[in-house]
Structure formats: C-alpha cells, structure tokens
C-alpha cells in the first residue's frame, strides 16, 4: 500500500517560512512552500517590483529585487501570526539600492495557504 505524503498545516508552513526568512533563504522558501500557480501582490503604485503570477515568476521577481541591492545593512522578520489559513509576518530591511541610495523598509506580508502550499502573498507598505 502506497503512503501519502502528509500535507503541511498552515502552522507548519508558518514555522518553516519564518525559519527560512530568518536565514535570508527567501528563494528556497518560494521553491519549497509555494504552489505552482501562486500569486504575489504588491501595493498599487509600488516602485520596482510588480504583482506576478506563478512560482517561477515569483522566484524571478525575488532575484530581480536582490540584484537591485548594492549593499545589505540589516533586516529582520517577526514571529508569524497564524489565523485560519493565513500567515502574517512583519519584515524590516535596511539596504542600499543601486541608483536609489540607502533605504529602510517596513512591511507586513500576508500569506494565504491552501492544500499545504502558499497560494498568495501580499505585501503592505507605504509607497
């Protein structure tokens, strides 16, 4: 009899997401935890990154963001809050961006989980 792989709970995903983000392993988090058809939503009018659909496009967006950084000065991720099938993380970042200078960013990232995978990420910050 074949065994089925256990589906991760929202709390399991939150714990793993937090662990990977604390270690700055954002691409690994995307590849490991996101559904193939996941969506990433940025605020309307956000400079740089735009909303995209599909894990491959999300990974590409992340690579482009990291490539835009000239120097990292610091950052952190808060302990996740889990309610139902949603996860919220606070994210801070201090970096010098190519052609834009040093910026300190604060955002809330909200993730929606379905069938053991992240199906949507949405970022909230002032633009």
WONOR-V369253 format. One line per field, one symbol per residue. psi: psi as a letter, one per 40 degrees, with the letter a starting at -180 (. if undefined). Layout:
# WONOR-V369253
psi: ???
This chain:
# WONOR-V369253
psi: hiiihhhiidddddddddddddefgdddddddeiidfiihhiihehibhiiihhdddddddddddddehdhhdiiihihihhhbfihhihhihhihiheeahihihihhhhhhhfeihehhhhhih.
